[in-house]
Amino acid sequence: MGFFDRFSAQPSRSPAAPAPAPTPAPAEPAASTGGGVLPQLIAARQRLEAKDLPGALTIYEQVLAVAGDRADVLVTISADLGINGFFREIVELVAPRYDAERHGPATGLNLLQAYLALRHTDAAQHVLDILFSLQRPELEERLQGFSNALAELIHAGLPPLEAADGAGATGGTGAAAEAPQINFVSISKPIWFYGLEPLAAEILPAKGAAPRRVAFTQLALLGVQDLGEVMKQPETEAGRLTRALPLWLAETFYFSPHYLPIAVIGVMNQRHYALLGAEWATSNLRQLAETTEGGLDYIFTGALRQTAADYELVLRVWEVKKLRERKTLTVRWSPATAETELTQLHEQIRTFMEWSPEKSGVPYAPPARPTAWLGLLGSSLSLFLGDRGLLPKEQLVLPAAVIDAAADQAMTTEAASLGWLTLSSAARRHGLVGSLAAVQVRPTAVVSQAQQLLG
C-alpha cells in the first residue's frame, strides 16, 4: 500500500469542495552537483514522518543555503511539509524564494494550499493571481477549484489561524492540520489478500518480464446534493460502489501476467472516505502517473450516478503516454439486471485490454454474482483502512447483506473462500460481528493454510 499525497484531487464542484492535497514532489529529486541534495531531502522527509520537525528544518536550511533556487528542491520541500501538516513552515521557508517564472506552478500550488489552510486569504489570492497569469490551460480546472475554495473561505469570515490558535507549528495538532485534504491510498494487491502475506507464494501469481502498469481510480459520484456532508457519514451503497468497482478491476488485472495494477482510493483527513463530485481531470491523471513508481501505461476513470435503486456507470480508459481517451464504456443496471450487466461489462474490459489469466497462484475466475463480490471488496477495504488507522471506528460498518452474501459465495472459488476468511476475521477483530455460523469453503491446501493463519 502506498499514499499519493503528493498530487491534487480534482476539487468537487459541490459547495463543500475540499482543498486538494499538495502537488507532487518528484519521486527522486535530482542530486546537486556535489551529490548531497537528494540524501538530505530524503533524510528530512524521514524526520517529518518521525514527527521530528526541528530536525527536518535544520536539514532544509542547509539544503536551501546551497540549492534554494532549484525548482525540484522547492516543490519537494513544500510537498513533504504539506503532507505532514506543517503549513506555516511552507510559508516561512518557501514563500520568500518562490518565483513562478523560474520555479513553475507546482511549488506555487503547494504554497497556495498552505495559505488556504492557514486562512491567509490575501496571500492566497496573490498566489492564485500569479498562477492564473501563467496561462497554463492544464491548470485551469484546478485553479478554478482553488478560486471557489478561497471564495468560500472569504465568505466564512474566519480569522487567520495564528490569531485563532496562537503561535507554534501547525503540524499534527494545530487546527491547520485539519484543513480538508484528500489523501489517496493505492492498493497494489487484491484487498482480501491483506492478512495472508505469509502465503504470498501460494496465492499471488507470477508476472511477465515487462508488465503494463494500470491504475483504476475511485469513481466520481454524480447527482448528490451536499456531497461534503454525505461523505462524513458511514459508507452508503453508492459510495461503496465508487471504491469497490476499481478494486474489482484491479484485482482482475492482478491475476494476469501482463499487468501491474493499483486501485486508487481517497480518504479525507483520516476521518472518513472522500467522495468525488466530478471525474478526474487530465491534470490529475498526469500527476497520478508522475507520482506512481515506475509510471503508468493506462488509467481507468469514471463516474457513477444513482437514481432510486438504479445505477448508471460511465467508465473511461486513458492511454497515459499521449494522455488520450482510448475507450468509453457506459452501462446501466437495476436490481434485476445488475448481475448480467456487470458481468458483461467485466468481459468487455478484459477483451478490450487483451487480458489473459496467469496460471500460477490462485486460479482466477470472474464471480458468478458480481454484486456480492463488490460488497465483499468494499467492506474489506473499510476494515483494512480501519486496521491502519486511516478510518476511525465509527466509520466502519458491515451490512448484514454484505456478510451474508460473502458467506453464500465462499464455496464458489478459492478467491471467494479467502475473501470470506479475511473479511470475517477483520469483522470479528473490529467487533462488527459476534460468533458466526460455520461457512463451507473450498477444501484446498491454501484455504486450509489461510484458516490456520487467521485463526
PyMOL commands that set and color helices and strands:
alter all, ss='L'
color gray80, all
select helices_A, chain A and resi 37-49+53-67+71-83+87-93+95-97+100-103+105-117+121-133+137-156+161-165+175-178+191-193+197-203+227-230+237-254+282-290+338-352+370-387+393-395+400-409+414-429+445-454
alter helices_A, ss='H'
color red, helices_A
select strands_A, chain A and resi 2-3+182-187+212-217+220-222+259-268+272-273+298-307+310-319+324-333
alter strands_A, ss='S'
color yellow, strands_A
deselect
rebuild
show_as cartoon
